[in-house]
Every structure is written in C-alpha cells, then in structure tokens.
C-alpha cells in the first residue's frame, strides 16, 4: 500500500504519519518520510492540508527552493518584477515589508504553503492575498507540490544553490535562531546528516532533481534557476525571470535604467539595510534580519575540510549523473 492509499485508508493524519518511515536529524529531531522527502511532524501535517485543500488559480506564481538556497532573494526579485511602478523603487512594497514579513498583510508578501498558510489552518483564507497574481512559496519537491495543481497552468520558479554553500548558510541560520555559537561540531553533525540525505526537506538532490526534470518536461510552467547564475549574470537572469513570469522588461525600461534599479532594490546590501528588515518579525516569529547574511558564492571554502569537500562532491556527482547539472 503506497502513501497516498494510506492517507485515504486512515483519513486521520496522525495515524497515517505514525506509519511512515522515520529517522532523526542532526538535532535528534524526529523526521517522517513522505513521498521521498523528510519533514518534521507539524510541517508534514501542513503538507497534507495543502494537498487536500489548496485550489489553484491559473495566474498563481509559486517560488520554490530547497531551504537556504536563495529563497529571500528570489522572492524579492519576483515581487520587484511584478510590482514595477512608474514612481520608482521608493514606493515599492519591498521598502515597507519583508519578503517573509507580516507588516502590510496578515500572511506576508510571498507566504509559504506548508510553513505558514496550511500550518496555521487546514483551510486558510486566501482572500487576504491582495496581490494579483497571487504569490506563494514552498520547499516541497515538485511531485508533492503538483498533486493539488492538477492541470493548472500556474507558474513555478525554482532556485538551486551549491549544496556546500547551502549547508554553511543553514549552519549559521540554525545557530542564530537557536542563539548558539556557530560551533564546528554543529557543522560536522549537519554535514553528516546532509550526506545521509536525512535532514529537513532532504535529500537535497531529490528536491533539486524533481524541479530540474520538471523544467525540462514543461519549460512553459517550470523555470529552473541557479543562485550562482543570478550572482554571475544578474541582468540576464532577471530578464529571463521577467519573461517567464509574463512581465517582460521592455527596451524602454532597459534604457531608462529599470533593470539596474531592480537589482539595486533587491541587493543584499539594500534589503538588509532597510528599516523594515532591521526590525520586526516574520511569519515564524523570527526577526527579519536573520534572513540576511553574506549571500556569497563559495563561502563554504572558509569552513569545509578537503575531506568534507571530497565526500559531498562524490555524493552529488553520483546523484546528479545524467541530469546535465553541474553545480
């Protein structure tokens, strides 16, 4: 009996979840494996609520990522492109609300399905979303996300990042929210958890490959981007993103400096220094400023040993073999 059949048979989420494969992450927290992805209990309940109750609109846009892969930046760029104003960046929503924030609305600019909306309620009131198109975000793999979408033409944009930089970002993020020093032992425990594939939303490679395959099979509705390309060729990549979102940047905008304005508005330096991101809390009660650190490529080189680099590269190369991906 597969997991979908289990859910139908037992109906009650608690009973169904208790029958799933389970393991512990580097913190010793219990994780449950659903459709090949590891979740904490509360998150998995929200995933099940989402699958059961979400009703997509054709114009919906979903920003997807593996955690700590550039989610904040991609959310900001998406909002910036869709909310372009003749009055310029000073009147932009990003200047008065955090991409995760709750300053201007009860659910934030780009709310998470499973970490916000369906975590708080099995049937959240989505009429509170003021934007059109509606914007959502998720860390779920594509096959799970797509279950309630059926044949909806809504668009999904995914950002992928080098797993070594993801790990370092996750290490610092965890240390900050737990008010702990970013100790070496934590990084090493987290590293082993990632290599095993038993970590929150892991395995990393399965998450990435689900969207990679989706983008190749359905490029009109799934866009696959990399953090490294966004850093190396930002103008080219945001024009590609704008085209995919259905709001292409015009020649007039290029000549007027609109692309430069968007990049400056969404830069780590600018976002982290906005008053709204220095104060206040996001949907998860975390301070806005914890979502901003270095945003660099190859910061892992300052923290990984050669043995760590060799081990995780060997795993990723094996998992990505035949996918055309080299990160």
C-alpha positions, 0 to 999 in steps of 0.5 A, spaced: 500 500 500 503 506 497 502 513 501 497 516 498 492 509 499 494 510 506 492 517 507 485 515 504 485 508 508 486 512 515 483 519 513 486 521 520 493 524 519 496 522 525 495 515 524 497 515 517 504 519 519 505 514 525 506 509 519 511 512 515 518 511 515 522 515 520 529 517 522 532 523 526 536 529 524 542 532 526 538 535 532 535 528 534 529 531 531 524 526 529 523 526 521 517 522 517 518 520 510 513 522 505 513 521 498 521 521 498 522 527 502 523 528 510 519 533 514 518 534 521 511 532 524 507 539 524 510 541 517 508 534 514 501 535 517 501 542 513 503 538 507 497 534 507 492 540 508 495 543 502 494 537 498 487 536 500 485 543 500 489 548 496 485 550 489 489 553 484 488 559 480 491 559 473 495 566 474 498 563 481 506 564 481 509 559 486 517 560 488 520 554 490 527 552 493 530 547 497 531 551 504 537 556 504 538 556 497 536 563 495 529 563 497 529 571 500 532 573 494 528 570 489 522 572 492 524 579 492 526 579 485 519 576 483 515 581 487 520 587 484 518 584 477 511 584 478 510 590 482 514 595 477 511 602 478 512 608 474 514 612 481 520 608 482 523 603 487 521 608 493 514 606 493 515 599 492 512 594 497 519 591 498 521 598 502 515 597 507 515 589 508 519 583 508 519 578 503 517 573 509 514 579 513 507 580 516 507 588 516 502 590 510 498 583 510 496 578 515 500 572 511 506 576 508 508 578 501 510 571 498 507 566 504 509 559 504 504 553 503 506 548 508 510 553 513 505 558 514 498 558 510 496 550 511 500 550 518 496 555 521 489 552 518 487 546 514 483 551 510 486 558 510 483 564 507 486 566 501 482 572 500 487 576 504 492 575 498 491 582 495 496 581 490 494 579 483 497 574 481 497 571 487 504 569 490 506 563 494 512 559 496 514 552 498 520 547 499 516 541 497 519 537 491 515 538 485 511 531 485 508 533 492 507 540 490 503 538 483 498 533 486 493 539 488 495 543 481 492 538 477 492 541 470 493 548 472 497 552 468 500 556 474 507 558 474 513 555 478 520 558 479 525 554 482 532 556 485 538 551 486 544 553 490 551 549 491 549 544 496 556 546 500 554 553 500 547 551 502 549 547 508 554 553 511 548 558 510 543 553 514 549 552 519 549 559 521 541 560 520 540 554 525 545 557 530 542 564 530 535 562 531 537 557 536 542 563 539 548 558 539 555 559 537 556 557 530 560 551 533 564 546 528 561 540 531 554 543 529 557 543 522 560 536 522 553 533 525 549 537 519 554 535 514 553 528 516 546 528 516 546 532 509 550 526 506 545 521 509 540 525 505 536 525 512 535 532 514 529 537 513 526 537 506 532 532 504 535 529 500 537 535 497 538 532 490 531 529 490 528 536 491 533 539 486 532 533 481 524 533 481 524 541 479 530 540 474 526 534 470 520 538 471 523 544 467 525 540 462 518 536 461 514 543 461 519 549 460 512 553 459 510 552 467 517 550 470 523 555 470 529 552 473 534 557 476 541 557 479 543 562 485 550 562 482 547 564 475 543 570 478 550 572 482 554 571 475 549 574 470 544 578 474 541 582 468 540 576 464 537 572 469 532 577 471 530 578 464 529 571 463 525 571 470 521 577 467 519 573 461 517 567 464 513 570 469 509 574 463 512 581 465 517 582 460 522 588 461 521 592 455 527 596 451 524 602 454 525 600 461 532 597 459 534 604 457 531 608 462 535 604 467 529 599 470 533 593 470 539 596 474 534 599 479 531 592 480 537 589 482 539 595 486 532 594 490 533 587 491 541 587 493 543 584 499 546 590 501 539 594 500 534 589 503 538 588 509 539 595 510 532 597 510 528 599 516 523 594 515 528 588 515 532 591 521 526 590 525 520 586 526 518 579 525 516 574 520 511 569 519 515 564 524 516 569 529 523 570 527 526 577 526 527 579 519 534 580 519 536 573 520 534 572 513 540 576 511 547 574 511 553 574 506 549 571 500 556 569 497 558 564 492 563 559 495 563 561 502 563 554 504 571 554 502 572 558 509 569 552 513 569 545 509 575 540 510 578 537 503 575 531 506 568 534 507 569 537 500 571 530 497 565 526 500 559 531 498 562 532 491 562 524 490 555 524 493 552 529 488 556 527 482 553 520 483 546 523 484 546 528 479 549 523 473 545 524 467 541 530 469 546 535 465 547 539 472 553 541 474 553 545 480 
